[in-house]
């Protein structure tokens, strides 16, 4: 009986060991390939911007370069759109970065690294009009032209919250704020961090209560679902980046 039990235990351990050895992580694949493939839209300043020379710049570009350096690999950026972000990430990338918000809908298909920024939705309008748009109720009126870009959380917020306002779909997130300056729209609700950035680029525009967002949201990096080893590495890197002050240096470069 003891012999049989010992044999059974050894067989069980062998099976567990074999199963564990067979498990692979995207972390191993990245290290083996020497490349960290990062999906980003390139249209969301200050997090990501695709320049005319076909290169990316922005806060999350700097963070991706930092992570790649820690891994000892090269960061390889893959241009996508908000409408095709999920599809492209699953097919072509190891991570998705560039101001990506954590949502329960996205969480059905992917995982996220630890959140590195709180960033709810806030409005931005011409500075002469901000007093008219102090609340959702004030925004959601038939005379208001609320503009948004397609495919992401901005569109979902607009369609879910504006039932009376005129919805204006604009396909280019880079030029969308100029539409407000030019009087072709009245307001846009986007991430509070973006309203602060765009107000610097367009002095005619002012954020509306960015310190009191209309909706809670967090920024985080999109990762493959159920890949514990990869997530643990990215989370540890972010923890160290914040502890050393390197995260603040990158943040302040782009958002202060």
C-alpha positions as CSV (number, residue, x, y, z in Angstrom):
1,X,0.0,0.0,0.0
2,X,2.8,2.4,0.9
3,X,4.6,1.6,-2.3
4,X,1.5,2.2,-4.3
5,X,0.8,5.5,-2.5
6,X,4.4,6.7,-3.0
7,X,4.2,5.9,-6.7
8,X,0.9,7.8,-7.0
9,X,2.3,10.8,-5.3
10,X,5.3,10.8,-7.5
11,X,3.2,10.5,-10.6
12,X,1.0,13.4,-9.4
13,X,4.0,15.6,-8.8
14,X,5.4,14.8,-12.2
15,X,2.1,15.8,-13.8
16,X,2.0,19.0,-11.9
17,X,5.6,19.8,-12.8
18,X,5.1,19.0,-16.4
19,X,2.0,21.2,-16.5
20,X,3.8,24.0,-14.8
21,X,6.8,23.7,-17.2
22,X,4.4,23.9,-20.2
23,X,3.0,27.2,-19.1
24,X,4.3,30.2,-21.0
25,X,4.1,33.9,-20.5
26,X,4.2,36.8,-22.9
27,X,7.1,37.9,-20.8
28,X,9.1,35.0,-22.0
29,X,8.1,35.7,-25.6
30,X,9.1,39.4,-25.3
31,X,12.5,38.4,-23.9
32,X,13.0,35.8,-26.6
33,X,12.0,38.1,-29.5
34,X,13.9,41.1,-28.2
35,X,10.9,43.3,-29.0
36,X,8.0,44.8,-26.9
37,X,5.1,45.4,-29.3
38,X,3.0,48.3,-28.0
39,X,-0.3,49.3,-29.6
40,X,-1.2,53.0,-29.5
41,X,-3.5,55.3,-31.4
42,X,-1.1,58.2,-31.8
43,X,-4.0,60.8,-31.5
44,X,-4.2,61.4,-27.8
45,X,-1.9,64.1,-26.5
46,X,-0.1,64.2,-24.2
47,X,-0.1,60.4,-23.9
48,X,0.6,59.5,-27.5
49,X,1.0,61.4,-30.8
50,X,2.0,60.1,-34.2
51,X,4.2,62.6,-35.9
52,X,4.6,63.4,-39.6
53,X,8.0,61.6,-39.6
54,X,6.1,58.3,-38.6
55,X,7.4,58.3,-35.1
56,X,5.5,58.5,-31.8
57,X,6.0,60.9,-28.9
58,X,4.2,61.4,-25.6
59,X,4.1,60.4,-22.0
60,X,3.2,56.8,-22.6
61,X,5.9,56.6,-25.4
62,X,8.5,57.6,-22.8
63,X,7.0,55.0,-20.3
64,X,7.1,52.3,-23.0
65,X,10.7,53.1,-23.7
66,X,11.5,52.9,-20.0
67,X,9.8,49.5,-19.7
68,X,11.6,48.2,-22.7
69,X,14.9,49.3,-21.3
70,X,14.2,47.5,-18.0
71,X,13.4,44.4,-20.0
72,X,16.5,44.7,-22.1
73,X,14.5,44.8,-25.4
74,X,13.4,47.3,-28.1
75,X,10.0,49.1,-28.0
76,X,8.2,48.6,-31.2
77,X,5.1,50.8,-31.7
78,X,2.1,49.6,-33.6
79,X,-0.4,52.3,-34.8
80,X,-4.0,51.5,-34.2
81,X,-7.3,53.4,-33.7
82,X,-9.8,53.5,-30.8
83,X,-12.3,51.6,-32.9
84,X,-9.9,48.8,-33.6
85,X,-7.8,48.9,-30.4
86,X,-9.0,45.7,-29.0
87,X,-8.8,43.8,-32.2
88,X,-5.3,45.0,-33.0
89,X,-4.1,44.4,-29.5
90,X,-5.2,40.8,-29.5
91,X,-3.7,40.1,-32.9
92,X,-0.5,42.2,-33.0
93,X,0.7,43.5,-29.6
94,X,2.0,42.7,-26.2
95,X,0.6,45.8,-24.6
96,X,-1.7,48.7,-25.4
97,X,-0.7,52.1,-24.1
98,X,-1.5,55.8,-24.8
99,X,-4.1,57.0,-22.3
100,X,-6.1,53.8,-22.2
101,X,-8.9,53.8,-19.6
102,X,-9.8,50.8,-17.5
103,X,-13.4,49.7,-18.3
104,X,-15.3,46.6,-17.3
105,X,-16.1,46.0,-21.0
106,X,-12.4,45.8,-21.9
107,X,-11.8,43.7,-18.8
108,X,-13.9,41.0,-20.4
109,X,-11.2,40.3,-23.0
110,X,-7.9,41.6,-21.5
111,X,-6.1,42.3,-18.2
112,X,-4.7,45.6,-17.0
113,X,-1.5,46.5,-15.2
114,X,-1.8,48.3,-11.9
115,X,-3.5,51.7,-12.5
116,X,-0.9,54.5,-12.6
117,X,-3.3,57.5,-12.9
118,X,-6.7,58.6,-11.7
119,X,-8.4,60.5,-14.6
120,X,-12.2,61.0,-14.8
121,X,-14.2,62.7,-17.5
122,X,-14.4,66.5,-17.6
123,X,-15.7,69.0,-20.1
124,X,-13.7,71.6,-22.1
125,X,-15.4,74.5,-23.9
126,X,-14.6,78.0,-25.1
127,X,-13.5,80.0,-22.0
128,X,-16.4,82.5,-22.6
129,X,-18.9,79.6,-22.3
130,X,-17.7,77.5,-19.3
131,X,-20.2,79.0,-16.9
132,X,-23.0,77.5,-19.0
133,X,-21.6,74.0,-18.7
134,X,-21.0,73.4,-15.0
135,X,-23.0,70.2,-14.8
136,X,-24.3,67.3,-17.0
137,X,-27.7,68.8,-16.8
138,X,-26.5,72.2,-18.1
139,X,-24.6,70.5,-20.9
140,X,-27.4,68.2,-22.0
141,X,-29.6,70.8,-23.6
142,X,-31.0,70.9,-27.1
143,X,-28.9,74.0,-27.9
144,X,-25.6,72.3,-27.0
145,X,-23.4,70.8,-29.7
146,X,-21.4,68.1,-27.9
147,X,-18.5,66.8,-30.0
148,X,-16.7,63.4,-29.6
149,X,-14.3,61.1,-31.3
150,X,-15.4,57.6,-32.3
151,X,-14.7,54.2,-30.8
152,X,-13.5,54.9,-27.3
153,X,-14.8,56.0,-23.9
154,X,-15.5,59.5,-25.0
155,X,-18.1,58.3,-27.5
156,X,-19.6,55.9,-24.9
157,X,-19.9,58.7,-22.4
158,X,-21.5,61.1,-24.8
159,X,-24.1,58.6,-26.0
160,X,-24.9,57.4,-22.5
161,X,-25.3,60.8,-20.9
162,X,-26.5,63.2,-23.6
163,X,-30.1,62.6,-24.5
164,X,-31.0,66.2,-25.6
165,X,-27.8,67.7,-26.7
166,X,-26.8,67.6,-30.4
167,X,-24.2,64.9,-30.8
168,X,-21.4,65.7,-33.3
169,X,-19.1,62.9,-34.4
170,X,-15.6,64.0,-35.5
171,X,-13.3,61.3,-36.8
172,X,-9.9,63.0,-35.9
173,X,-9.0,63.3,-32.2
174,X,-6.1,65.6,-33.1
175,X,-8.1,68.3,-34.8
176,X,-11.3,67.9,-32.7
177,X,-10.5,70.7,-30.3
178,X,-10.1,73.2,-33.1
179,X,-13.7,72.5,-34.0
180,X,-14.7,74.0,-30.6
181,X,-12.4,77.0,-31.1
182,X,-13.9,77.6,-34.6
183,X,-17.4,77.5,-33.3
184,X,-18.4,74.3,-35.0
185,X,-19.1,72.6,-31.6
186,X,-19.7,73.9,-28.1
187,X,-18.2,71.3,-25.8
188,X,-16.3,68.1,-25.5
189,X,-16.2,65.7,-22.6
190,X,-12.9,63.8,-22.4
191,X,-10.4,62.8,-19.8
192,X,-9.5,65.5,-17.4
193,X,-5.8,65.2,-18.1
194,X,-6.5,65.9,-21.8
195,X,-8.6,69.0,-21.0
196,X,-5.6,70.4,-19.1
197,X,-3.2,69.6,-22.0
198,X,-5.5,71.0,-24.7
199,X,-6.2,74.2,-22.8
200,X,-2.4,74.9,-23.0
201,X,-2.4,74.3,-26.7
202,X,-5.6,76.3,-27.3
203,X,-5.8,79.5,-25.1
204,X,-9.4,80.0,-26.2
205,X,-10.4,76.8,-24.4
206,X,-10.8,76.2,-20.7
207,X,-11.4,73.0,-18.7
208,X,-14.6,72.8,-16.7
209,X,-13.9,71.6,-13.2
210,X,-11.2,69.1,-14.1
211,X,-10.5,68.5,-10.3
212,X,-14.2,67.4,-9.9
213,X,-14.6,64.9,-12.8
214,X,-18.1,63.9,-14.1
215,X,-17.1,60.3,-14.0
216,X,-14.4,58.2,-12.2
217,X,-11.8,56.6,-14.4
218,X,-8.3,55.1,-14.2
219,X,-5.5,54.9,-16.7
220,X,-3.6,51.6,-17.0
221,X,-1.7,49.6,-19.6
222,X,-3.6,46.8,-21.4
223,X,-2.1,43.4,-21.0
224,X,-3.0,39.8,-22.1
225,X,-5.7,38.2,-20.0
226,X,-4.6,35.8,-17.2
227,X,-0.8,36.3,-17.8
228,X,0.3,36.5,-14.2
229,X,4.0,36.6,-14.8
230,X,3.9,39.5,-17.3
231,X,1.5,41.5,-15.2
232,X,3.7,41.0,-12.1
233,X,6.7,42.2,-14.0
234,X,5.0,45.3,-15.4
235,X,3.5,46.1,-11.9
236,X,6.9,45.8,-10.2
237,X,8.5,48.0,-12.8
238,X,5.8,50.7,-12.3
239,X,6.2,50.4,-8.5
240,X,10.0,51.0,-8.8
241,X,9.5,53.8,-11.4
242,X,7.3,55.7,-8.9
243,X,9.5,55.0,-5.9
244,X,12.6,56.4,-7.6
245,X,10.8,59.5,-8.9
246,X,11.3,58.6,-12.5
247,X,7.5,58.4,-13.1
248,X,7.0,61.9,-11.7
249,X,9.7,63.2,-14.0
250,X,8.0,61.8,-17.0
251,X,4.6,62.9,-15.8
252,X,5.8,66.5,-15.2
253,X,7.5,66.7,-18.6
254,X,4.1,66.2,-20.3
255,X,1.4,67.3,-17.9
256,X,2.8,70.2,-16.0
